[in-house]
Amino acid sequence: MRLWSLHPSYLDSKGLVALWREGLLAKAVLAGQTRGYKNHPQLARFQSQRDPQAAINAYLLEVHREAERRGYRFDIRKLDVTRRRKKIRVTEGQLRYEWSHLQTKLLHRDLPRHERNASIVEVQPHPLMEVIPGEIESWERQTAFR
């Protein structure tokens, strides 16, 4: 499960569809509707919110908006649309780590998107995220990129 801190516009089609599906799984986990993935590290930032369900719904709403911009038909009825204004903090180090991770994936999976992303100087976070100074988040499971 990967719930990207990056803006969803950087993802390729496979990545965006996977994010939607994994986000819906995270929503079910946070609602106690499934027994698997309860302790998955990607859920930590949502679990730490005062209202985890509102946070994941706001996160997925932005994924849905990106899907609509691309002409995809993700079912918004799967969300409890909310007006969440509180941002989730993410460190600069986490954003850089995820950017490298995504670019490595795209190098193998979607070269044109990788090349388009390569020209980006200032990486934008997911609209729900607020970037703060710091290293890679403690919940991140770091892997060597291939």
C-alpha positions, 0 to 999 in steps of 0.5 A, a space after each residue: 500500500 502506498 498513499 503518496 504524499 506527492 500531488 496525484 498529477 505526477 502519477 501515471 495511469 497505473 499509479 493513479 488507479 492503484 492509489 484510488 484502490 489502495 486509498 479505498 482499502 485504507 478507508 475500509 481499514 480505518 473504519 474497522 471494516 477489514 481485518 487486514 492492514 491494520 498496522 500498515 505504516 502508510 496508515 500512521 499519518 491518518 490514524 494520528 488525525 483527530 478524525 481519521 475517516 475525514 482525513 482519508 476521505 479528504 485525501 481521496 477526494 483530491 485523488 478523485 479530482 485528478 482522475 476527473 481531470 484525466 477523464 477517468 470515472 472513479 465512483 465518488 459515491 465511495 467517499 463520504 465527502 467532507 470539508 476538511 481544512 486541517 492539513 496533514 504534515 509531511 516532511 521535506 525528506 519524505 517528499 524527496 524520498 517519495 519523489 525518487 521512488 516514483 521516478 524510479 517506478 516511472 523509469 520502468 513503467 512510463 518513460 514519457 511521464 518520467 521524462 515530463 516529471 524530470 523537468 519539475 524543479 519544485 515538487 508539490 505535495 498532495 493538496 491535503 499535505 503541508 510540507 515541514 522541515 525534516 527527514 524521512 518520516 519514521 513510519 516509512 519503510 525505506 527500500 533501495 530503488 531498482 
